[in-house]
Amino acid sequence: MSGRLHLAVELGAAGRHPGAWRLGGADPARLFTAPYHLDLVRTAARGGLDLVALPDSLRPPGADPAALPGTLDAVAVAARVAPAVPGIGVVPTVTVTHTEPFHLSKAVATLDFVSTGRAGWQPDVSRTQAEADLFGRARADRDAASLWREAGEAIEVAARLWDSWEDDAEIRDAATGRFVDRDRLHHIDFTGEFFSVTGPSITPRPPQGQPLTVLRGDETEALATVGRYADVVRVAADTVAGAAEARDRVRAAVADAGRDPEQVTVLLDVETLLGDDAAARLRELDALAPADADPAPATLRHVGDPAALAALLRDAAEERAADGFVLVPLALPSGVDEIVDGLLPVLGDAWTPAPYDGTLRDRFGLARPADRYTRTAG
């Protein structure tokens, strides 16, 4: 983990609050357009944030007409905004349940290419029968431990596929007609509990070698997968003390997996609604929420004064409750402007934007992984 405080922002549709798409200024006609997402990410990049997190899920829309009726694919959105907005990492959520790791590895590798090394991914699991039905699959009862073991295998397969092309496998010699040295492509021959994949990938090794892996560390059942594979871990907690406990659990899981906890960054989610009128807007949001939606906080929430939020973040960082924060606006697009123009200027010495040189892994102080299949000399 690098020593500086890390800040990210989650940019999902109209914001995390279920009533946000109906709030004045949300402009629902633009929610499913490229310019809307480009504007959000450009604002985040203007603030010098480390990354934008693009949420996604396989959950089908509910029957309530007041609910937002759909979502865009987060990897596709990331691939659209990343080449157009330099200077910020792009991390889409990727649901690994019901999907094949071969295809996911190819999509994330492509994102790393088009972002010139600023890509990550947040593998997540799918839990409900309704989601399984979308794929036409009979779903046996799956407990959280099983889902996260499967997620761990998907991450392992993706990493092996990214490594299956050696870094110098591409020759690109038009005169001889040799684009690739096939001796430098490798079968991964993976067989696990859930997947059997031969490989190699059909996409060259990504610029970062292995794009940044972000995982949620809230569930006990997820911690073994988090400990083994995560570069960055997101946690939810309703207090700073709870965040510190969550960070300790994550670091213990990393150590149990034989890895250095100092190489893993733990980010606390903080829901935000900032400004003098924030309390009134929250009441309006709650009134606009669908009847079957829960507008209650999912993690620490701050409504009101940006300076008070800045003090809260500084205190949490000083108490080592987190290595940084994912700021989660309740309403967009206004929420990202509130963060960049309201919060960041009053954070003081706790955070200063750093030039975005290099890759997203560089941003988090992580080396480029060695290719596990590279032939040794002799």
Secondary structure, DSSP 8 states (H G I E B T S, - for coil): --SS-EEEEE--TT-SSTTGGGSTT--GGGTTSHHHHHHHHHHHHHTT-SEEEE--------S-TTS------HHHHHHHHTTTS-SSEEEEEEE-TTS-HHHHHHHHHHHHHHTTS-BEEEEE----HHHHHHTT-------HHHHHHHHHHHHHHHHHHHHTB-TT-EEEETTTTEEE-GGGB----EE-SS-EE----SS---TTSS-EEEEE--SGGGHHHHHHH-SEEEE--SSHHHHHHHHHHHHHHHHHTT--GGGSEEEEEEEEEESTTHHHHHHHHHHHS-TT---S-SSEEEEE-HHHHHHHHHHHHHTTS-SEEEEEESSTTHHHHIIIIIIGGGSGGG-------S-HHHHTT------TT-----
